[in-house]
Amino acid sequence: MDAPSAGYAFEYLIETLNDSSHKKFFNVPRLGGTKYDVLPYSIRVLLEAAVRNCDGFLMKREDVMNILDWKTKQSNVEVPFFPARVLLQDFTGIPAMVDFAAMREAVKTLGGDPKKVHPACPTDLTVDHSLQIDFNKCAIQNAPNPGGGDLQKAGKLSPLRVQPKKLPCRGQTTCRGSCDSGELGRNSGRFSSQIENTPILCPFHLQPVPEPETVLKNQEVEFGRNRERLQFFKWSSRVFKNVAVIPPGTGMAHQVNLEYLSRVVFEEKDLLFPDSVIGTDSHITMVNGLGILGWGVGGIETEAVMLGLPASLTLPEVVGCELTGSSNPFVTSIDVVLGITKHLRQVGVAGKFVEFFGSGVSQLSIVDRTTIANMCPEYGAILSFFPVDNVTLKHLEHTGFDKAKLKSMETYLKAVKLFRNDQDNSREPEYSQVIQINLNSIVPSVSGPKRPQDRVALTDMKSDFQACLNEKVGFKGFQIAAEKQNDIVSIHYEGSEYKLSHGSVVIAAVISCTNNCNPSVMLAAGLLAKKAVEAGLHVKPYIRTSLSPGSGMVTHYLSSSGVLPYLSKLGFEIVGYGCSTCVGNTAPLSEAVLNAVKQGDLVTCGVLSGNKNFEGRLCDCVRANYLASPPLVVAYAIAGTVNIDFQTEPLGTDPTGRNIYLHDIWPSREEVHQIEEEHVVLSMFKALKEKTEMGNKRWNSLEVPDSVLFPWDLKSTYIRCPSFFDKLTKEPVALQPIENAHVLLYLGDSVTTDHISPAGSIARSSPAAKYLTNRGLTPREFNSYGARRGNDAVMTRGTFANIKLFNKFIGKPAPKTVHFPSGQTLDVFEAAELYQKEGIPLIILAGKKYGSGNSRDWAAKGPYLLGVKAVLAESYEKIHKDHLIGIGIAPLQFLPGENADSLGLCGRETFSLTFPEELSPGVTLNIKTSTGKVFSVIASFENDVEITLFKHGGLLNFVARKFS
């Protein structure tokens, strides 16, 4: 399917840019006049894309006019959107690419040409989520998890390149890392060979700065463990047009997107238009901080866009967020992020665009803006947009953007009124709603212990944690008996005795997601570590510390600024580049710690600089998890507990016995700014571009098949042809009624996609583990669910396998349910398998906000393959509801004010309903139960496109039929 031709309906708007470049562009302001002038900037980007892609079929003139009339049409009409590009990361990208490969098979079976199946939209796939921490400073001697059994098959990996001989610094005393002639540089955090794909450069003589040994060891194992997946990705990049794969070890998707892939203004055949992107991760919104429209939609919708179809969204309300004032010097950008997150969540911006304006915006750097935008999913907005302004241009110039292109960009953006000018406030956009946030009101804080929106002022942390121990089990409570709250358990570790108690920190991770893109907070963490080491402070060795940057750029400025050895000395060694702790891939805690936690029923803590802290996400035995800025992660690691008041209690003592408080080692804003100016330099961005474009030796040497259809290996436990197309017919069949369906799960409020979708490590007693064991794999070879997303058999077995899943049939957190025909309590998969053998359809009962959290396509695919035909909930997270429709599951909603309890449903009944031939958005359906009760529900379809997809049995079937 070809992409639509450029907007022939509005060719008269094409003009030549008034500069030396002579580029063409659609002068959209001419279309709307004063209407255009009051549109929010984000809506102007939507309008330009509609004008440019208007072909009268996929994008109609009516759609264009609806966007232009946003003020009256917002929330009332559905509009298509053609993004300039698509971004995938490997965890969610592999099922998308596997679906493409399977679709080629299906198209061939239906008599079509499989060669036609390829992305029409430029697509970048970053391999950044496969990193696991097999080695860190605590576990550098541990044998790695080889995973999958494929490392043995692959044979010995190619040896690392020998580190080139180091050239002398020639007297540049500020040079650090491998070039440092000082004692600490020689003896701390010893480095080994430089891996080929990470050419971090010393800015003074442009010689490689070697990577820490842990990076090399983790990358060595990563390539072995994920060899099958990497070969499949490489085959995909060769076979499918418009697909580029960023190899592992380069950086995380969001940061590579920000530093390398983003254009701000796209150029195609001399036509300029705004850069825009959607992708399979909810944190695509990070690029909103650079003035690029983008958001996450999940694998199913992304595949449609890759095939040349538009994304579809309800024309959104746009909340104008006016920032005023300036932040306190002791407040980090993470505090600003968490403060704004809490404020926006309280206001209620779910399903809306947020657009920032006001005097405070200019005081935020690009990295501050991108960090704020990256937290978008945590306050529920579709995106958070910072229009391009002078700060944006200065940032692009600083990062080496071509000056001629930069000038053309500025001229173009001003011509189409997409450039925000602080000096001209005469024509501020009109917003659906305006809220104000004074940056002066934001105080240092953390978020937790179980949800990112539960913000706690740093000064209240100790009292809040103690209150959580008292509270009943819930979002803020652990219900520890008063007489047990002061319990202490002694452990012996590495020849010394330590004491654990409630609040003890056992995981401290500065991870890649959200924060490492911000040099100020990362350098603050490094400077704090430096002062701590110089004061004689240390981190207890049983704490799992790690540093997983978003890209080699972070390693570069931490190394060149001289703070990396100090972080390493405290245990924060770089473990690799990619998502690790945040997605549950942390190294196992020591047996001593695990036994102590179990013995004392301790509420131990993880502290991380990420954006997700749901209970059990980091590690099953770590019940309290707090989000904090990188310097606070280091501070809590030093303290060894969150049960501390930093204002009045010391972190520790120096060698003379003097108490050292947090304020003694906290770096000033001036210190951080000076280091940032000196070391966040042009060479860093150039190094990342070189690394991305060069690839690496292991990646380049991977052998892949040269075939139109992927040669599926029936013995593979990583890549398997999914069963979505098994019953595909050339024409869709009529909607079938759901008759006598049993309830698979009876769930409460705020069931997240983490509860539903497989993520993290594979528990040894789980159905997925049994499947892998039956195929000859040992637990050491299981790898993670994320790495096995290309195998639907593993993923289906991991659906609803979260240990924190609370099923009302069971009455306690457990991945279990009741198979009612037999009365057995079984794993969710085993019960669903029995139901399918018996030919019994399934539904799920749920409360409010079903499917909240990150966008995960397997949170819909998994239930579908379990045999779930419908979900009946009080309300949904929009992205997840879209996924349900996209896979062919009916999203049903209780009438306002009603729920399972009010209707007297116990979940043990069977449920039946029939879909009308003329299904329409929001239609009311009647459900009849086996007890004779009849009640009405809403079919939660928002538009005709969703109904069409549902009638086809989901988006994949719809697209496959288009090619047949």
Disulfide bonds with the S-S distance in Angstrom:
none
